[in-house]
Structure formats: C-alpha cells, structure tokens
Amino acid sequence: CILADESPDGQEWRNAAWVGTQMVYGQRRVGGQLRSYAVGLDVVAHEIFHGVTDRTSRLQYAGESGALNESYSDIFGIIISNFEKPDLSTWNWEMGEELEGTGIPLRDLSNPTKYRQPGHMRDYLNWPVTPAGDWGGVHFNSGIHNLAAYKIMTAKDGQGAYLFDTNSLAALFYLALTQYLSRTSLFTDSRRALELVARTLFRTDAIEVRNAKLQVIARAFDAVGIQ
C-alpha cells in the first residue's frame, strides 16, 4: 500500500492498496466533493506493481523483504509516470504528491530523508513486524533501496550523457525482480540481481559502456551501505 493518512470520516479513506486480488483506491474531499486516489499515475502504477510482485518473486511483506517489495513498486511508479519523458533530467522523483491538497509527496526517491525515510543502511529502522510497526518499517526502509535505484537511473557517462534510457531501466529492474529475486530476498540480493541482469542485458554494448553500467550499479549500492 501507499501508506497515506486515514481520516475518521467514514466517507474518506486516504490510502491506496493492493489487497491480493485487486487494487483499492481511497478518496478525499476536495471542495466538498470526493476525489479518488487513482488520480495519481505513480500511485496507480505502484499498486499495480504490487500485483506483479505477488505473481513473480512473491517478496514477503515484512522486514527487509517487505521494504524491497515497496521499493520496487516505487521504482515502477516513477518509471511508468515518467515514461513519456525521454529526457531523464525532467523526471519527477516524488511519489504521491497529488493525493493530498497540500501537494506534499509521500516519498522522494532522490532524497528519502526529506520525508522521514532512511537513506543508508546505518539508519535502517528495526521496527516490529506488526501493523503498528509498519510490518518492520516497509514504507520507511524502502528509501534506502530507492536511493540506490535513483543513483543508477540518473548515472551519466564521462561526457555527461545518461547511461540508461527509459526502456533499459524498465527492463533492468523488471528482470531483476521477476527472474532473480524470491520470497525472502534482501537488499543485497537485489544488488546481485541487477548486476547479473546488466551483464546479459547490455552484453552487446561496447565493453567500456557495459563496464561503466556495472560500475554504476556497484557504486550506487555502495553509497547506501548495501553490500
């Protein structure tokens, strides 16, 4: 789920979730009328991708595996909502800013700490695996993996050009999740998965370009303490 605030008003449910068989979108009042949380393409994509995860790697929704589950939904929420923008410098890295009237997002992949998420493994939140503990902090610890993903997606070569385009980014993360991760995978397993995918996905690139992409992936995870 997206983990927005809930309202005591029975006609409002300020949240969105994948419930195992379908997506459910709440609504909030805007000018006396109710507006669906499906208004945000990033949120819709996020929830749909929980369904993809449930049908592929089946990452359990608890602790670090749950944070990885949330992170992949955030990653694809960002990729899908920005897909029509070939220039990555114009991408919006915020999640859920359209949900509330304030325009304040729930998360920012480029700066997780801005919205109470850790951005490094040294700050990992060891919360209880309970509803009150956000199932081990899945919506918060996901910021660590999100930041590594952001660093990969925005990496540039020596001439200042982006190393990855939209299609290759989508393929890189999709294949890692669906082909190399399993129910109890952790952040470090995602690092290995992306490295393995990159070796085959970019096998026809010039050797120096492929090596640069592999180095970027390694440096991105190193930067957030994921070994």
CORKA-V354332 format. One record per backbone hydrogen bond with DSSP energy under -0.5 kcal/mol. NH is the residue of the N-H (numbers start at 1). CO is the residue of the C=O. Records with the same first field share a line. If there is no record, write none. Layout:
NH: CO / CO
This chain:
2: 16
12: 9
13: 27
15: 13
17: 24
19: 17 / 22
24: 17
26: 15
27: 13
28: 35
30: 33
33: 30
35: 28
37: 26
39: 36
40: 37
41: 39
44: 40
45: 41
46: 42
47: 43
48: 44
49: 45
50: 46 / 47
51: 47 / 48
52: 48
53: 49
54: 50
55: 51
56: 52 / 53
58: 53
60: 183
62: 60
63: 135
65: 62
66: 62
67: 63
68: 64
69: 65
70: 66
71: 67
72: 68
73: 69
74: 70
75: 71
76: 72
77: 73
78: 74
79: 75
80: 76
81: 77
82: 78
83: 80
85: 82
86: 84
88: 86
90: 87
91: 88
93: 91
95: 107
99: 96
103: 100
106: 95
107: 95
109: 93
111: 108
114: 111
115: 112
116: 113
117: 112
121: 224
123: 120
124: 121
126: 124
127: 125
130: 128
134: 131
135: 130
136: 128 / 133
137: 133
138: 134
140: 137
141: 137
142: 138
143: 140
144: 141
145: 141
146: 142
147: 143
148: 144
149: 145
150: 146
151: 147
152: 148
153: 149
154: 150
155: 152
157: 161
160: 157
163: 155
164: 155
169: 165
170: 166
171: 167
172: 168
173: 169
174: 170
175: 171
176: 172
177: 173
178: 174
179: 175
180: 175 / 176
181: 176 / 177
185: 182
189: 186
190: 186
191: 187
192: 188
193: 189
194: 190
195: 191
196: 192
197: 193
198: 194
199: 195
200: 196 / 197
201: 197
202: 198
203: 200
205: 202
209: 206
210: 206
211: 207
212: 208
213: 209
214: 210
215: 211
216: 212
217: 213
218: 214
219: 215
220: 216
221: 217
222: 218
223: 219
224: 220 / 221
225: 222
226: 221
227: 225
